[in-house]
Amino acid sequence: KKAGSCRNIDQLSETLARSRSYDEQLEAWAGWHATARPTRNDYQRMVELANEGARELGYKDLGAQWRSGYDMSAEAFAAEAERLYGQVQPLYKQLHCYARARLQNKYGADKVPSGKPIPAHLLGNMWAQQWNKIYDLLEPYPGVANLNVDQSLKDQGYDAQRMMKSAENFYVSLGFPQLPGTFWERSMLTRPQDRNVVCHASAWDIDSRRKDVRIKMCATPTEEDLTTMYHELGHIYYDLWYADQPFMFHGGAHDGFHEAIGDTINLSMTPGYLRTINLVGDVKPSQQFVINQQMKMALDKIAFLPFGKLIDEWRWKVFSGEIRPENYNAAWWELRRQYQGVAPAVARTEEDFDPGAKYHIPANVPYTRYFLSFIIQFQFHKALCQAAGYKGPLSECSIYGNKEAGK
């Protein structure tokens, strides 16, 4: 922090994504985590109140209430989540081992020792939840097939409106209707100049019967924001499709479904598709190119799984009383070691409240939905590609333009 200047979460995240200095990244990481300290007592009180409400509704605690939305008992669901994670964990462990070796190469064995957790601030993301920002350090075959979509968007003068039109066009190509006119009038797609807003991208079903659906985000011409738009429209089209259902059915089959729909569409944004819409040039898919592509996806999809699982694991135990307030932080880091294999590079105590540095925890938004989505989106993608009559590697399948898949 320079005298008189403070960096917000966007700027600190940018430091973690771009800087390759161990100390600079650590400073950004420690700075943001320090902001959560004052929220500990409020969080503890919120847990008491939320549990009280859950018990009045007939649940053991808030965690049991959250686990009740999956057509099975809360206990059965906890076991099912554990079973699912057991299936994907071996893949994560291999990715972790590979990443640790590469990071050791970069920062030295004194900073990243073999056989130990990876320092939590080195993975390009404030919570080490996705590692795609350090792809440059982990790329298996450096320089093979540069797919610089950011550059294409800038070169071709894309703005937020045109990016969203590209996303709409994908859904229309499947036989879906065009977005209602009010969507374009009432959505917020760029950061307003005259006021402070929450930029966390979100989709809103204000009144789907009157076709009033909107997206709120602050887009810039980047591949990440383009991908986010395709994802958010998944929510919007889901909302529009059940507009004529009775009110009780205005919701996903479970909370993971809503997240998975848009992510499934993201899986169709293959190099082949991006070439079709002229955002990348001709790509010769060599074996090395395919491995690079798969690594890029793994850093997004595989790296996320243990994080997606542990957020609610911690909260379920907090809500049930298994984790006591005097043990909040120690238990948090125990789970992060156990699941993610990461550890803080600076000493933590119970003065800290590191869980509070992750938006969904103080906002009390359940997180298992994202874990489930990162599993079922691949099942959805596979089923859609089968419906489309696609033959070949699943990673190269795009359902763009396929009415059968749309159906």
Salt bridges, closest charged atoms under 4 A:
ASP10 OD2 - ARG191 NH2 3.44
GLU14 OE2 - ARG18 NE 2.74
GLU27 OE1 - ARG7 NH2 3.64
GLU48 OE1 - ARG45 NH1 2.80
GLU75 OE2 - LYS60 NZ 3.62
GLU80 OE1 - ARG83 NE 2.89
GLU82 OE1 - LYS309 NZ 3.20
ASP110 OD2 - LYS111 NZ 3.85
ASP136 OD1 - ARG20 NH2 2.75
GLU168 OE1 - LYS165 NZ 3.24
ASP194 OD1 - ARG195 NH1 3.04
ASP207 OD2 - ARG210 NH1 2.86
ASP212 OD2 - ARG186 NH1 3.10
ASP212 OD2 - ARG214 NH2 2.81
GLU223 OE1 - LYS296 NZ 3.82
GLU224 OE1 - LYS133 NZ 2.49
ASP239 OD1 - HIS258 NE2 3.59
ASP255 OD2 - ARG369 NE 3.54
GLU259 OE1 - HIS231 NE2 3.29
GLU259 OE1 - HIS235 NE2 3.59
ASP263 OD1 - HIS231 ND1 2.92
ASP263 OD2 - LYS301 NZ 3.73
ASP282 OD1 - ARG275 NE 3.52
ASP312 OD1 - ARG315 NH2 2.70
GLU313 OE1 - LYS309 NZ 2.67
GLU350 OE1 - ARG40 NH2 2.61
ASP352 OD1 - ARG37 NE 2.62
ASP352 OD1 - ARG348 NH2 3.48
ASP354 OD1 - ARG348 NH2 2.77
GLU404 OE2 - LYS407 NZ 3.38
